[in-house]
Structures are given as C-alpha cells and as structure tokens.
Amino acid sequence: MEVGITHEGERTTMMFDAPVEIATVLEKMEIPPSTVLTIVGEQIVPHTSTITGDIEIELIIVSSGG
C-alpha cells in the first residue's frame, strides 16, 4: 500500500506490504511522535491507528514553550 505523507511542506511516499501503525511510519521517517499531530482528511488520528490501505497523511508540528 502507498502512504503519502506531507510534512513541513514536503510530500514523501512510502510503500508497505502489510498493515502498519502510524507510529511505525513516523519512526521510519525519524520523526518523534510527540512532536507532530497526524491528520487524515480533516481529522486528527492517534499514532496507534493502523493503516490498511492507500492513504494521505498530513503531519502538523506541535510547538510548545513559554
């Protein structure tokens, strides 16, 4: 299956042969899950969600500070 990921204005495509969790995709991209929100369509989805087919994901950086 094809997973399209948009992060910081750049789109990356990754291919997987079996269902995969979003957290695994982030790990392969070397992105700490605590630093991004995962958006599918217009919905925030948990990093524990399993991808079972072609999908487009948008990653939004979470900022913090004081």
C-alpha positions, 0 to 999 in steps of 0.5 A: 500500500502507498502512504503519502505523507506531507510534512513541513511542506514536503510530500514523501511516499512510502510503500508497505506490504502489510498493515502498519501503525502510524507510529511505525511510519513516523519512526521510519521517517525519524520523526518523534511522535510527540512532536507532530499531530497526524491528520487524515482528511480533516481529522486528527488520528492517534499514532496507534491507528493502523493503516490498511490501505492507500492513504494521505497523511498530513503531519502538523508540528506541535510547538510548545514553550513559554 
